[in-house]
């Protein structure tokens, strides 16, 4: 595992992508709005990762909430991403913490399960809609939330719980890969910022697409997701080399738009 982790760090954080990277304004703004919604809204639509608080779960739940919110085009309540663990637990995962640091997303800007729990206890009449990401069974301590589960996005074996929930469960290495295969995640919505944020867990969970793990650990879903992200990153780098109007450029290939 450490060998593949070092390969991932060289491939992503040691690359030119890291050197030219700028603040992820869209995701930072999305997280700030989510915190405001958590405190003041009577209707909460939550994307909840798994209790392992791993790379795939944390990154993917943030991306899922962003894509689901964007797909509504302002017609519905935004989705709030919730890390299913504590800040200290997230900090203990050094690869994940480094990824957020490289992406200039403060860990304190994230919403954790304790934050959600405090709100639901203080406002028991609030309406809660729960979307499970990277798991399809709630932790035993969270089973009281079972009636609120409306959808599931997962790559593990389906346990069969929550029969009324919309199910998007397909085996692959990374739940983030599965997310990028969904109809609401179109190529026109994936820019440099989102591609840079999403590529990490896919490379990690596929062991950098080592051929010996094909169809045992990773499959075509993961490869298609990576090809999409890689294409966006490459075109963005080409655009940076050619464009000299950084301050005013609004091209979708520009990380500055």
N, C-alpha and C positions, 0 to 999 in steps of 0.2 A: 504493500500500500504506500509506503514512504517513497519508493522509487517513482511510482506514477504521480504522487503528489509533487515531487520535485520537477518532474517533466511538465506537469500542468503549470507550475509557477514560472518556469522558464518560457513556456509557450505563450502565456497570457501576460503576466506581470513583468516579465523580462523582455517583452517585445516592444516594438515601436508604438503599439496601441497604447501602452501605459504612458509613454513619454509625451504623447501629444494629447492625452486625455484631459478633458475639461469637466467642470461640474455638471452633473446630471440634473438639469433644471426641471425637466418634466417630472421625473420621479420624485425629486425633493419637494416640488410643489404638490404633487399627488399625495405624498405622505403628510404634508402639513394640513391639507384640506381634510384628510382622513381623521387626523387628531381632533380637528374642530368638530367634525361630524360625530365622533365618538362622545364628545362632551355634551353636545347640544341637540342632537337629533333624536326624535322619538321613534324613528325607524332605522334599524341598523342592518346592513347587508355586509356580512363578514366573510372574507376568504381566510380560512384557518389551516395553517400547516400542521405537520405532525409533531408529536411531543419530543422527538429526537433533536429538534431544532438543528437539522443538518443543512448543508449547503443548498441542496436541491429544493428542500421544503421552504426555506426562508426566501431565497431568490424567486422561486416560482410563484409563491403566494402573492408576492408584491406585483409581479408581472401579470398574474391572473386578474388581480383586482384592477389593475390599470387597463387591461384589454377589455374586460367586461364593462367597465365604466365608459370607455371610449366607444364601444359598440352601441351604447344607448344614445349617443349623440345628444346628450343633455336632456333626454326625455324622462329619465328615472333617477332614483337615488344612487349616488356613487357607491362603489364597493370599498370596504375598509380591509386592508391586509393586517392580519394578526399573527405575530410570531408565537407559536404554541410552546412557550418556555419563558425563561427569565433573561434579563440582560447579562447577568453574570455567566449563565450557561452559554450564551451566544459568544461572549468574549473569550471563553475557554476554547472555542473552536477557532484556532489561529488562522486557518486557511480562509474561513468565512469572514472573520473580522478583518483580515487583510484585504479581502475582495471589496468589502464595503469602504474601507479606508482608501483604496486605490480609486474607487468610483466616487469618492468624496461625498458619501452619504453617511452622516453621523449616526452612530448606533442609537443615540438618544432620540433620534427622530422617528424611530420605529415604535410600533404599538405591540405590547406584549399581552399574553393571556391574562395576567393579573389586572391589567388596565381594563380589559373587557369584563372580567369577573366583577370588578368593583362597580362598574356602570350598571350591569344587569341586576346586581343586588340592590343598588340604590334606586334604580328605576325599574321595578319589576313589571310595570305595565308597558314598557317599551316593546315594540315588535322587533323580533330578531329573525333574520334569515341567514342560514349558515351554509357556506359552500366549503366542502372538505377538499383539501389539496394534498396530494402525496400520501394519503391514507384513506381507507374506506370504513374505518371503525373508530369511534371515539374512545379515548382513554376512559377506563372505568370511573374515574373521578369526574368525568365530564358527560356521563350518560344522561344526565338531566337535560342536556341540550338536544337529545335525539329527535324530539318532535320538530325542532327547528331546522333540521338538515334538509335542504332543498336540492342540492346538486353535489356531485362527486367527480373530481378529476384525479385519477390515480393510475399508477402503472404496476401495482401489486395484485396479487390474487384477490378476487372479489369475495368477501366474506358473506355477502348477501343481505346485509342489514339495510335498514331504511328503504324499504321497497318503493316508497312514493317519490324518492329522490331521483332526479335526472342523473343518469349514470354515463360517465365517459371514462371507462376503464379498459386500458389496452396495455399488454406487456411491452416494456422497453426498458432501457437502462435508466433513463432520466424522465421524471415527471415533467420537467421543463420542455423536453422534446415533445411529449404528448400535447402539452399546452400549445406549442407552436404549430401543431397539426390541426388545430381546431378552426372551423369556418370563420370565426370572428377575428382570428389572428391572420389577417391578410398581409401580403408582402408590402403593400403600400403603407401599412402602419408600423412596420419595423424599420427604425432608423438607426444611425450610428450609436446613439445613446442606449437604446433598448438592446441592440445586438451585443454591445460591449458588456452590458450587465448580464445578459442571458447565457453567454457562451461558456462561462466558467463551470457551472454545475454539469453541463453536458460533457465537456472534456474530462471532468473528474470522474463522472459515473461510467463513462465508456472506456476508462483507462486510456484516454487519448486515441480511441479507435484502434487499439491494438488488434491486428488481424486474427489472432488466436482466440479472441473473445467474440467474434462475429457469430450471431445467432445463439450464443450462450449467455452473453451479457448485454451486448448492444445489437440493434437490428436496423432495418431500413428507415424506421421512424426517426431514430436518433440521427442517422446520416442525412436525411432530408432536412431536419431541423438545423443541423450544423452547416450544411451547404447554404441554406438561406442566410444564416447569420454571417458566415464567412464571406458570402457575396456582397452583403451590405457593407461589411468592414473594409473589404478590398476597394470597392467603388468609392467609399468615403475617403480612403487614403489617397486614391488617385485624384479625387476632387480637391483635396487639401493641397496636393502638389501643384495643381493647375490654377486654382482660384487664388486671387490676391485681394478679394473684397470680403475678408472675414467678417468685418463689422456689420455689413449690410446683406451678405449672401443669405438667400432663403431657399436654396436648393435642398431637396430632401436628402441629398447625399452629404450635405455639410453638417458636421457635428456642432456647428455654431448657430444653426437656424432655431 
